[in-house]
Amino acid sequence: MSKSRKDMMKLSKPIVFKNIFNIFDDNRGFLSALDVQKLYKKLPGEKFNFTYQLLSYSEKKNTFRGMHYQEKPFAQNKLIVVHQGAIIDLAIELKNKEIDTMLRYEISAGDAILVPKNYAHGFISLTDNVLLQYFMDYEFSQENYKGFNITEFLEREFHELDLIISEKDKNLNDYKP
């Protein structure tokens, strides 16, 4: 039985885009030139309608943010652009039963990652002054916003890092699919 064209175009896991835009820096700071149309052309066949944007700034190296997602009907596909710094991006499929299948991607300024709506997302800053821009296809919905605590996983997998984790993220329920 063959899959329909629509099924084949669904985003099944995150996709990383390396060096997708240019960063021009000098002694004053930097200018980040992002050609959104060029970036959209690189996205897979599925059509995305990114209408909501967020900026995320992490001042200190080893800051953890995550694992967050939204449930239907406000589940969000996320295109995350790294404007400054470097991160370990973390994503896990929500229906996955094993935390050890967490996907990890090291990305830095000039890179982007597309995270499908059926994944929870988080990241660890590898440098000071990390600036990310999120493009999402649904706005924030407090009623549909969810997250889970992966502190044990982080302590096991990144034990060498002295992670900075918000009280909000520490107080989320442990990961249970």
Secondary structure, 3 states (H helix, E strand, C coil): CCCCHHHHHCCCCCEEECCCCEEEEECCEEEEECCHHHHHHHCCCCCCCCCEEEEEEECCCCEEEEEEEECCCCCCCEEEEEEECEEEEEEEECCCCCHHHCEEEEEECCCEEEECCCEEEEEEECCCCEEEEEEECCCCCCCCEEECECHHHHHHHCCCCCCEECHHHHCCCECCC
